[in-house]
């Protein structure tokens, strides 16, 4: 009998080692090597390596005929936006996100919408029973006779049923709970996930049926399983948001059929996830005017302009080292901005605790929010409120100058639509702004922090 061999595979990069290592020699990550058992292969007969089937030949690009690649619209506008217009036939889509964020709710609503517009959908669930999914469907008000639920942890059984029914969409919830009969390891192991993803990819490409797979995340927030899983799929979507808030954002991390700059906005309600056509209105709904430390920032989430409220609070510190807390923005970026304030303006923040909060659970990823954060800190420190009709944007350099931001016209149009009439913008953006687009608005160009502070707190 052949000897059973073992190997160790890195969960982060997929590199293989014959022995366990504390640190992966390929990617440098610690404690990512997991053990896999290799079953001995049966001896091959002579001629077994010969290829069977039709041989493929190269073709000139101009001679290749396009098959019918019309997208399947899901009926959920925000989801179609992120996907690039809908589901591409034969696409393998990975949906991931934090536990309890609403992944299963989103795919169930997607399945109901596809059933209504396109046809039958097969929902393979290894986490919930048919009764549990029925309860959630009743809570969401979903009635879809063409939605078939298969509660089974065997991926082979789910694929066999999909080949028999030929649905318009296949959903697998989740890849970590499914197992393949011929693969080694328990459900959720790297070998099972890799083999399951490969079989789903083969099914999607050979049948032209789009497949949506839910994947869990680990404690670091990365998609669980080998990193090669992300390389195998066509689209990677990440569903994010704080469970304490109603705000949810669907982002495209990878998309072979569209842009990764789009994002979908949802709110979690008792009836499930609702599309959010105007996120700025929700974020500013409970804003209190004439409050020191509050500034409205014009930011971009992907290709979508948004308005968000940035709040700052400064108070005298009772500690030897004052506290710095940032919620909704990068902590290190806050430290840089406070250092620029002290150096270039002379604001004594060495004895002040500084707290920054972005209202509504919104996360600031761009540098256009630098100037709003600085003005919010100055407003709180001096206890002077800003004009309630003012919107601010601008990147702050270490020298205290204000740099231009991309897509300034789209940001200002969103602010004007929300009723704001006074804008503080970098001077570098003035060349791309047309005064005729903002007839009733006052645009104030600034080149330095000192100019911005003067403009913000002058009548």
Secondary structure, DSSP 8 states (H G I E B T S, - for coil): ----EEEEEETTT--EESS--SB-TTT--BS-EEEEEE-------TTTTS--S-------GGG--------B--S-HHHHHHHTSSB-TT-EEEEEE-TTSSHHHHHHHHHHHHHHHT--EEEEESSS-HHHHHHHHHHHT---TTEEEEE-SBHHHHHHHHHHH--SEEEEE-GGG-B-TTS-S-TTSHHHHHHHHHHHHHHHHHH--EEEEEE-B-TTSSBSS-THHHHHSSEEEEEE--TTSSEEEEEEEEETTS-SS-EEEEEEETTEEEE-S-HHHHHTTT--SS-TTEEEEEEEETTEEEEEEEEEEEEE--SSS--EEEESS-HHHHHHHHHHIIIII----TTEEEEEEEGGG----SGGGHHHHHHHHHHHHHT----TTEEE--EE-TTSBEE--TTHHHHHHHHHHTT--EEEEEGGGGGG--GGGGTT-EEEEESBHHHHHHHHT--
